[in-house]
């Protein structure tokens, strides 16, 4: 198309932690650069996303001291970054950063990628979300929710870099054990209060079962105390946050995702599938978009520790089996290559006005 504008996108993520959302935005930025797209990434100057990007020597990185929606200095700093980059698309990747779109001079199309299924409060819905030109949901569940309030909503699932799991694994766990793995934040919605009693029950049936927990968060101390209370300290290990997370997946036998709410398009489930592992997840609607029960994983009734216990037991006893080919087929559609193509197509369409 002769009048087609060249994409010049500025991604914004103001989170300080390194979680699934931060991994997603960095992967997208790097993939766009590889595809010859002019892409820039603005992130918190004290955040782990910035450190990860600099460690990997990623180009076009901009740091901002995000002090909140009411900080005049933050808005001025962001305005200066925009003047330098001159983006025609600004893609916000976390809810806090959306406040930067309210006062920015409207020389760019504003896009918001929403990764969680929590309701949006009334004030935010009619202020910072209202100025967005296009909402991208990472699951159909989120898309359906956003469509109640906004006309311009599409779904692009979060992606998984399959090459991360084509490595020669470093064996981390005792192979004589049955190794269960939890990866995620230690927060209320992640279902640790469901996982630990289910694990206690299964551990009573088999003394070779071990639980590995990777992540951090404000419930970490609670989880450690709960492990002691349930007398699981000799079959449970906490690792904190890890960069070599691929080795943990590849070393495990079963990955458990007991989240009770708030998931968007679970990166943990996708990583488990990419590693070729049995995955047991709660039957949240968003999880059902990734896992087809008894085909590429197993679903249990949300918030039901006994149902989780039974699914783990069935898997260990070999009563439920999965074909490796099913796992491979189901994860291919979530590859970063495919998702980047969708983002490029979307950026082109919003610039030429067909969205």
TIDRENLUM-381897 format. One record per residue (C-alpha): residue in one letter; y, x, z. Coordinates in steps of 0.1 Angstrom, whole numbers. Last residue first. Layout:
N
res;yy;xx;zz
a;Y;X;Z
...
***
This chain:
355
res;yy;xx;zz
x;-12;-95;128
x;-4;-90;91
x;31;-76;99
x;28;-42;81
x;31;-23;113
x;7;-47;132
x;-19;-43;104
x;-18;-5;103
x;-22;-3;141
x;-51;-27;140
x;-69;-8;113
x;-64;25;132
x;-77;8;164
x;-108;-5;147
x;-116;28;131
x;-112;44;166
x;-138;19;179
x;-164;29;153
x;-160;66;158
x;-159;61;196
x;-194;46;195
x;-198;11;209
x;-218;-3;179
x;-243;25;184
x;-251;16;219
x;-274;-14;211
x;-295;4;185
x;-302;34;208
x;-312;12;237
x;-335;-9;215
x;-351;22;201
x;-360;34;236
x;-381;2;241
x;-378;-13;275
x;-404;-21;301
x;-407;-46;330
x;-438;-46;351
x;-438;-8;353
x;-439;-8;391
x;-406;11;392
x;-389;-14;369
x;-403;-44;387
x;-393;-29;421
x;-357;-23;409
x;-355;-58;396
x;-369;-73;428
x;-344;-53;449
x;-315;-65;428
x;-327;-101;433
x;-328;-95;470
x;-293;-80;471
x;-278;-111;454
x;-241;-106;447
x;-245;-113;410
x;-280;-124;399
x;-298;-96;383
x;-296;-82;347
x;-321;-58;331
x;-316;-34;302
x;-319;-30;264
x;-341;-60;256
x;-352;-74;290
x;-318;-90;295
x;-294;-83;267
x;-269;-58;281
x;-235;-52;266
x;-218;-86;263
x;-239;-97;293
x;-220;-71;314
x;-187;-89;306
x;-202;-122;317
x;-213;-107;350
x;-250;-107;354
x;-252;-77;378
x;-266;-45;362
x;-299;-27;360
x;-300;1;334
x;-331;20;324
x;-319;53;309
x;-315;65;273
x;-285;87;281
x;-264;65;257
x;-276;34;276
x;-265;49;309
x;-232;59;295
x;-227;24;281
x;-235;8;315
x;-212;32;332
x;-184;25;308
x;-185;-12;317
x;-165;-34;293
x;-140;-51;316
x;-154;-52;352
x;-133;-71;378
x;-161;-87;398
x;-194;-81;417
x;-203;-47;404
x;-240;-38;410
x;-244;-12;382
x;-277;7;388
x;-289;35;367
x;-327;42;367
x;-346;74;361
x;-319;100;366
x;-315;136;353
x;-298;125;321
x;-273;104;339
x;-265;131;364
x;-262;158;337
x;-238;136;318
x;-215;134;348
x;-206;171;345
x;-170;164;357
x;-181;151;391
x;-164;129;417
x;-180;129;451
x;-217;139;454
x;-232;116;480
x;-269;118;486
x;-294;93;498
x;-331;96;508
x;-326;114;542
x;-295;94;552
x;-312;60;546
x;-314;49;582
x;-296;16;575
x;-268;26;600
x;-267;61;585
x;-263;47;550
x;-237;22;563
x;-217;51;578
x;-217;69;545
x;-207;38;526
x;-178;31;550
x;-166;67;546
x;-166;63;508
x;-149;29;509
x;-114;43;500
x;-127;59;468
x;-150;85;454
x;-177;88;428
x;-213;98;423
x;-241;82;445
x;-277;94;442
x;-305;72;456
x;-340;86;461
x;-374;69;459
x;-404;89;468
x;-411;72;501
x;-421;39;484
x;-421;4;498
x;-396;9;526
x;-372;25;501
x;-371;-7;481
x;-357;-26;511
x;-331;0;519
x;-321;2;483
x;-314;-36;482
x;-294;-32;515
x;-274;-4;499
x;-268;-19;464
x;-253;-52;476
x;-226;-38;499
x;-220;-12;472
x;-210;-40;449
x;-183;-23;428
x;-157;-50;437
x;-149;-36;471
x;-142;0;462
x;-161;33;461
x;-155;40;425
x;-183;45;401
x;-217;60;393
x;-248;49;411
x;-281;66;402
x;-317;59;412
x;-342;89;411
x;-379;82;414
x;-389;115;430
x;-413;142;417
x;-386;152;392
x;-364;165;421
x;-328;160;408
x;-303;181;390
x;-321;191;358
x;-295;206;335
x;-297;186;303
x;-296;200;268
x;-268;180;253
x;-269;150;230
x;-254;129;258
x;-217;138;252
x;-222;134;215
x;-224;96;220
x;-187;94;229
x;-186;58;243
x;-161;32;234
x;-141;4;250
x;-145;-28;231
x;-118;-40;207
x;-110;-76;212
x;-79;-93;198
x;-50;-113;213
x;-17;-123;197
x;-12;-159;208
x;-7;-153;245
x;-13;-174;277
x;-48;-189;275
x;-57;-162;250
x;-56;-137;277
x;-86;-152;294
x;-106;-155;262
x;-98;-119;254
x;-109;-107;289
x;-143;-124;285
x;-145;-111;249
x;-143;-76;262
x;-120;-46;259
x;-90;-69;253
x;-61;-58;231
x;-29;-77;235
x;-3;-76;207
x;35;-79;207
x;40;-73;244
x;73;-85;259
x;55;-113;279
x;31;-90;297
x;61;-73;316
x;78;-105;326
x;61;-139;323
x;25;-128;331
x;38;-103;356
x;54;-130;377
x;25;-154;375
x;-2;-128;386
x;-27;-116;361
x;-63;-126;368
x;-88;-98;372
x;-110;-91;341
x;-102;-54;337
x;-96;-32;307
x;-64;-46;291
x;-49;-27;262
x;-13;-35;258
x;5;-31;224
x;43;-28;219
x;57;-25;183
x;84;1;183
x;122;3;179
x;127;-22;208
x;149;-1;232
x;127;2;263
x;137;-21;292
x;106;-42;295
x;81;-18;280
x;82;6;310
x;69;-23;332
x;37;-21;311
x;29;12;327
x;16;-5;359
x;-10;-26;339
x;-27;4;324
x;-33;14;287
x;1;8;271
x;1;14;233
x;36;22;220
x;38;18;182
x;66;30;159
x;69;61;180
x;101;83;179
x;84;112;198
x;116;127;212
x;136;95;217
x;104;79;232
x;101;108;257
x;138;104;266
x;132;66;273
x;103;75;295
x;125;98;316
x;152;71;318
x;127;45;329
x;112;68;355
x;147;77;367
x;157;41;371
x;126;35;394
x;120;-2;397
x;86;-3;379
x;72;26;399
x;77;62;406
x;60;75;374
x;68;112;372
x;61;116;334
x;41;142;315
x;38;144;277
x;7;155;258
x;9;161;220
x;-21;184;217
x;-53;186;238
x;-60;220;253
x;-91;207;271
x;-78;218;304
x;-44;203;295
x;-60;169;288
x;-81;170;320
x;-51;180;341
x;-29;152;325
x;-57;126;331
x;-61;139;367
x;-26;126;376
x;3;145;391
x;25;144;360
x;14;109;352
x;6;104;315
x;22;101;281
x;-1;107;251
x;9;112;215
x;-8;103;183
x;2;111;147
x;-30;101;129
x;-50;128;110
x;-84;114;120
x;-90;142;145
x;-57;133;161
x;-69;97;164
x;-101;108;181
x;-82;129;206
x;-60;100;215
x;-89;76;217
x;-110;99;239
x;-80;105;262
x;-74;67;265
x;-110;60;272
x;-115;87;298
x;-84;74;316
x;-98;39;316
x;-132;50;329
x;-118;68;359
x;-98;100;365
x;-72;90;391
x;-34;92;389
x;-29;63;366
x;3;62;345
x;-14;57;311
x;9;55;280
x;-2;61;244
x;25;68;219
x;16;60;183
x;31;72;150
x;13;54;122
x;28;60;88
x;43;28;74
x;28;11;44
x;54;4;18
x;33;16;-12
x;0;0;0
***
